Amino acid sequence: MGIDLSKMRQKHAALNNRGGDTNDYFWKPDEGTHQIRLVCPEGGDPFFEAYYHYGMGTEGKTTVLSPRTFGEDDPIAEWGTRLWNEGTDASKEAAKRFWPKMRVFAPIVVRGEEDKGVRWWGFSRTTYQALLDVVLDPEYGDITDTEKGTDIRIDYGKKSGQSYPTTDIRPMRRTSKLGTTEEQVSTLLESITPATDVFEKTTHETCERVLNETLGDSDTTTGTSETTRYSNRTNTTTETKTDNSLEGVADIESAFDDLLAS
């Protein structure tokens, strides 16, 4: 099988636009109003559903991309299922900490920043639902169409009385082109970095090590045997871990920012 030149052009365009910095693949809105254009990659699905474990590790500050993102087994989530299946109130409460939380990403062009190419915007389940409502609304048609698509206005920030910022989206009233010239449109489309190149898979061994650290065992050299041993622990251990729930990771946005910063 020969080289896929289309993929090579995508990688080349991405490097030219970003200088090779992985963090430049992502965009996070500052507080205020922004105008973006959702771009559809090959395959017809502009949304990538990623699953993260927040608040892991010995200090509760480790974030891990769950292998379930790629349809693979996740030792951390499996441990949560074991706790849940014990059937006690304490074990069910403790189990919630070990189940991954969904965060969705979509490739977008930020208006006024077209020179930075297509970047991945990460958002919550609530924003995902709002975007799906727009995408599925026949009044707007295909909002990603390069000739007659629709930009989206984003209002991001804290509202009065709220502790955390919210994202409000609203489709623009008029359709528009993705770019001003065919050359610009082509460059933007070629700058889409595939999700599989942006999101690195977490190995089974890494998940087991993080699970062991989270459960308080410093010996992480034998992940499989250690995880098996934890599965045989009594409810006393389960109750001990109950206090370490997601209370320390209430602000998921901050946890995700920490992940990008690292």
Buried (B, 14 or more C-beta within 10 A) or exposed (E): EEEEEEEEBBBEBBEEBBEEEEEBBBBEBEEEEBBBBBBBBEEEEBBBBBBBBBBBBBEBBBBBBBBBBBEEEBBBBBBBEBBBEBEBEBBBBBBBBBBBBBBBBBBBBBBEEBEBBBBBBBBBEEBBEBBEEBBEEEEBEEBBBBEEBBBBBBBBBEEEEEEEEEBEBEBBEEBBBBBEEEEBBBBBBBBBBBBEEBBEEBEBEBBBBBBBBBBEBEEBEEBEEBBEEBEEBEBEBBBBBBEBBBEBBEEBBEBBEBBEEE
